[in-house]
Amino acid sequence: MNIAKDNQPAEALPIWKSNPAILPTLRQGDLVEGMVLEKSPKAIVVDLGRYGTGVVYRGEVQNAREIARDLEVGSSVHAKVVEVDNDDGVVELSLSEADKQRAWAAVAEIKEKDEPVKIKPTGFNKGGLMVDIEGLHAFLPISQLSAEHYPRTESAEPGRAAGVLQALVGAELEVKIIDVNPRTGKLIISERAAQELSAKELAKNYAVGQEIEGVISGVADFGAFVRFTDNPAVEGFIHVSEIDHRILEHPKEVLKVDDVVRAKIVDIKDGRISLSLKALKEDPWLKAAEHFKEGESVHGTVYSFTQFGALVNLDHGLQGQLPITDFGGVAEMKKALTSGEKYAFVVQSVKPDDHRIILKFGK
């Protein structure tokens, strides 16, 4: 049999249009399996059994040359139906499209089974890691990295994590597929999801209210990571709001990597353990009314500026608030005050239940 396309001569083309009983069982886009009858640079002829004869034409042979190279007469081959009954009276096939379709079906099955997959990233961009799975391009967003690999320091925050991500290129990671969309070519994977099961199992050994000892394993602008001393495989997180009773601009002011800390477990959810340092500290607001009285003069250090005014560090581990209305605006406030400098203030009100001490600038 000699079949060709693109103005190539064709001899003895198989005509099976006269057998319509076969055609309705085959549709465009179907995956089929057959045996190679003939192979040449111009075409590959495939026996599709009850579906008749299929042909991979020259253009598609070129597109799928790596697949075609390994085929021999008698080889079994998977292909995708491009046209059920073309002008030559045969089933037109695609090898490359079949390979992609099989790959998408494979990753969809992996996702359905919720199976972990071992991968090695091939590259990265500012958003995450690029990976190949089943010959398809997949993406591992930085937000889906495990706690171990997630950028921990200010120099490795999302968007500035090139060094952290580059170090993971070529490293073996275990991930799960969390989003498959062949139509848009979207294939998203997660290292974090692959570790959730083990994290949930490990978390069962702990309870809310329990005190633990740990080592600071990472510091980010939103909090700090703590690796448990009794089991380094377990890691908890302290949100910046749970570090101290006073407001902090950044955890690094009081914590650094390798610090040993004692913390209290305040929440366990889906294997994620939330910790608190301030829960083990005496609450200074309980005695705020004893230390500060309305109308008295106090001294405090300007800690930070906000759109509402300024925060002032006072004695006894407390902070006061200085309303911006006392100055007229941010610019005027910053002209009168300097961050880090100590000034005299007057206590206008003390509200311990609201964790609020309102101050007025001046004696």
Number of C-alpha atoms within 10 A of each C-alpha: 10 16 23 20 15 9 6 10 9 12 10 8 14 15 14 17 15 9 10 9 10 13 17 9 11 16 15 14 17 16 20 16 14 20 20 20 19 17 20 15 13 18 21 25 26 28 19 18 11 10 20 19 22 29 27 28 21 20 15 19 23 17 14 17 16 11 14 21 12 8 16 16 13 14 12 14 19 19 25 25 24 20 18 20 19 11 9 17 17 22 27 23 30 24 23 21 20 21 19 16 17 17 17 21 15 14 21 19 14 16 18 11 10 14 13 19 18 12 17 17 22 15 16 20 14 13 17 22 23 19 22 15 20 14 11 14 14 21 22 24 19 24 15 20 23 19 18 14 15 20 24 23 17 15 14 16 16 19 12 14 21 18 11 17 24 17 11 17 17 13 12 11 18 17 22 22 27 18 15 19 11 15 6 7 12 13 22 19 27 24 26 22 20 23 18 15 13 13 19 16 11 16 19 10 8 13 14 13 14 11 18 16 14 23 19 21 22 24 23 20 15 14 19 26 23 29 22 20 15 10 10 11 12 19 25 25 23 25 18 21 18 22 23 18 19 19 16 16 13 17 21 18 8 10 17 16 16 13 13 17 16 15 25 20 21 18 15 17 9 11 20 17 22 21 29 24 21 17 18 13 12 11 15 18 23 11 13 20 15 9 12 19 16 14 14 12 17 17 17 20 21 22 20 16 19 12 9 13 20 22 23 27 21 18 14 12 14 21 25 25 20 25 20 19 11 13 16 11 14 16 10 12 20 14 9 9 16 15 14 13 11 16 16 14 22 18 22 16 18 21 12 14 9 8 16 16 24 19 27 19 17 11 13
